[in-house]
Amino acid sequence: MEELNVEDAGWPFVIVRAPITPPLARAAALHEPLGGLFARRDKFGFVFDTRGSGVPDAKVRKALAESRRAHHDNFKRYVTAGATVVDSAVMK
């Protein structure tokens, strides 16, 4: 499976692209590539670009939400602003 593409050349502004909707087996680990950003221990903002990645089913959405909750403290501590870009009316 393709991983998240984390573009941090414009630090502290980061663009994160999700190339595909992860299968359920990988959804729980989707946020792992963000660990390097949190390891900097510096505040940053990001855009999460999901265009073209498809619409996850209910089980994958639940696993993604649980993965996000597992990293809640890091998101709260280091992320000053974030936005998600979607191209699906269902996801909006």
C-alpha positions as CSV (number, residue, x, y, z in Angstrom):
1,M,0.0,0.0,0.0
2,E,1.1,3.5,-0.7
3,E,1.8,5.5,2.4
4,L,0.9,9.1,3.2
5,N,3.0,11.6,1.2
6,V,4.3,14.2,3.8
7,E,5.7,17.3,2.1
8,D,7.4,19.4,4.8
9,A,9.7,21.6,2.6
10,G,7.6,24.6,3.5
11,W,7.9,24.0,7.3
12,P,6.0,25.0,9.4
13,F,3.3,24.5,6.7
14,V,2.9,20.9,5.7
15,I,1.0,19.2,2.9
16,V,-0.1,15.6,3.6
17,R,-1.5,13.6,0.6
18,A,-3.4,10.3,0.9
19,P,-2.8,8.5,-2.4
20,I,-5.5,5.9,-1.8
21,T,-8.1,4.9,0.8
22,P,-6.3,2.5,3.1
23,P,-7.5,-1.0,3.4
24,L,-8.9,-1.8,6.9
25,A,-5.7,-3.6,7.9
26,R,-3.6,-0.4,7.4
27,A,-6.2,2.2,8.5
28,A,-5.2,2.0,12.1
29,A,-1.6,2.9,11.2
30,L,-2.4,5.7,8.8
31,H,-1.1,8.4,11.0
32,E,2.3,6.8,11.7
33,P,4.1,8.8,8.9
34,L,3.2,12.0,10.9
35,G,5.4,10.8,13.8
36,G,8.4,12.6,12.3
37,L,6.5,15.9,12.3
38,F,5.5,15.5,16.0
39,A,9.1,14.5,16.9
40,R,10.2,18.0,15.9
41,R,8.4,19.2,19.0
42,D,7.4,22.4,17.1
43,K,4.0,23.8,16.1
44,F,2.9,23.5,12.5
45,G,-0.1,23.7,10.3
46,F,-1.2,21.3,7.6
47,V,-3.5,20.6,4.7
48,F,-4.6,17.0,4.4
49,D,-5.3,16.4,0.7
50,T,-7.5,13.3,0.1
51,R,-8.6,14.1,-3.4
52,G,-8.6,11.0,-5.6
53,S,-8.2,8.6,-2.7
54,G,-11.8,7.3,-2.7
55,V,-14.4,7.1,-0.1
56,P,-13.6,4.8,2.9
57,D,-16.3,2.4,4.1
58,A,-17.7,2.6,7.6
59,K,-15.2,0.1,9.1
60,V,-12.2,2.0,7.6
61,R,-13.7,5.4,8.8
62,K,-14.0,4.0,12.3
63,A,-10.3,2.7,12.2
64,L,-9.1,6.1,10.9
65,A,-11.0,7.9,13.7
66,E,-9.5,5.6,16.3
67,S,-6.0,6.2,14.8
68,R,-6.5,9.9,15.0
69,R,-7.7,9.7,18.6
70,A,-4.5,7.7,19.5
71,H,-2.5,10.7,18.4
72,H,-4.8,13.3,20.0
73,D,-2.3,14.7,22.4
74,N,0.3,15.3,19.7
75,F,-2.3,17.0,17.4
76,K,-3.5,19.2,20.3
77,R,0.1,20.1,21.3
78,Y,1.7,20.8,17.9
79,V,-0.9,21.4,15.2
80,T,-2.0,25.0,15.2
81,A,-4.2,24.8,12.1
82,G,-5.4,22.0,9.8
83,A,-7.7,21.5,6.9
84,T,-8.9,18.5,4.9
85,V,-9.5,18.8,1.2
86,V,-12.0,16.3,-0.3
87,D,-13.5,15.7,-3.7
88,S,-16.4,13.6,-2.7
89,A,-19.8,15.0,-1.9
90,V,-20.2,12.0,0.5
91,M,-17.1,13.0,2.5
92,K,-18.0,16.7,2.6
